[in-house]
Amino acid sequence: MQPFRSRMVARDVGEPHRASSPLELLFDLTFVAAVSQIAGQLAHATEEGHVGGDVLPFLMVFFAIWWAWMNFTWFASAYDTDDVPYRVMTFVQMAGVLVLAAGVPDAFDGDFTTVTIGYLVMRVGLVGLWLRAAIGHPETRATTLRYAAGVSLLQVLWLSRLALPGDGPAWTFPLLVVLELSVPTIAERAGKTTWHPHHIAERYGLFTIILLGESVLASTNAVQDAVEHGLSRELVTVALAGLAILFALWWIYFAEPAGEGLAARRELSFVWGYGHYVIFAALAAVGAGLEVAVVSAGGDHVEADEQTVIAAVAVPIAVVLVMLWVLHAPLRRPTARPELIGITAVLTLLTTFAAPGIGVAASLVVLAALLALLVAATIVTGRPERTERTEARPA
């Protein structure tokens, strides 16, 4: 029977078989709507040929999505009780995500009111959890109170920004982002929270799957619209190449056992955790780019030329590849060799220059082939390490 209320104490760092709870999985589902909205807006901007003007709103709104998800994820890793009050406060945060998702279209037009209100609702739920942790676990009270105070103060500043004409000067947003990122670093100086490395690695992997799934959904919706004009060889090629790209990115991401590295190098958690903002945003951008590619292949009019369409896919792919190596190299020896990642990233970017000559469909096939070759190289180069680790294990 589900307990009504349990004492909220820090969980064991070495807890065996720690996995994501059903509530965490449900929490992640609410972000599907937000990611779908932001990817759709970026795809629409790319189709109209003015993607440059919407990249900044995309990164700004995605920060709110990612930061809210990340804060809850790391808190849950350290203090999850899964009792009734905990579930209720999680529900409050889920409601805030849906409000934020509803405000994404307005945010791309420069109005962040609804997004800020949704963000506020999420943070109210999180502050409640931090205060509960401060009451239930005196040993980490200084840390949890710093988190609660920092998050609360930032919400006052975000709401104050709305009161300024045009949401205030442009520099206020990056300033508040820096302050948001500073809260955990300041709070953890009073004492470290007991997050679980393998649980955190799994949670990040699940969010990666959500982003890849959004790419599949966006491409599927685009294919459905394009089918109204009749199937074509180019459309089928683009759809299959896009699926191959997503599958290869999934393979490459999960080739690195991040949990082992985080357990060995806990001091690098901030670099690894914060750096995933770039990976996650790039994966969302890949989905938007693939949606545009499908639309262009389906016969609908797209203002963007072939080079822009392929760049919308190739550039974020290159970013994902480089950042995966950058984040995993300090933790452990990466499965994929850095020179292979570098060569693949460069060739991926060069594909954009070939797009006007060979077309969108052929360019996507080239991108899929490059990633497939990297996967094959990862399998080959990774075998000795896995074999050595297996043989070293005591019988």
Secondary structure, 3 states (H helix, E strand, C coil): CCCCCCCCCCCCCCCCCCCCCHHHHHHHHHHHHHHHHHHHHHHHHHHCCCHHHHHHHHHHHHHHHHHHHHHHHHHHHHHCCCCHHHHHHHHHHHHHHHHHHHCHHHHHCCCCHHHHHHHHHHHHHHHHHHHHHHHHCHHHHHHHHHHHHHHHHHHHHHHHHHHCHHHCCCCHHHHHHHHHHHHHHHHHHHCCCCCCHHHHHHHHHHHHHHHHHHHHHHHHHHHHHHHCCCCCHHHHHHHHHHHHHHHHHHHHHCCCCHHHHHHHCHHHHHHHHHHHHHHHHHHHHHHHHHHHHHHHHCCCCCCCCHHHHHHHHHHHHHHHHHHHHHHHCCCCCCCCCHHHHHHHHHHHHHHHHHHHHHHHHHHHHHHHHHHHHHHHHHHHHHHHHHHHHHHHCCC
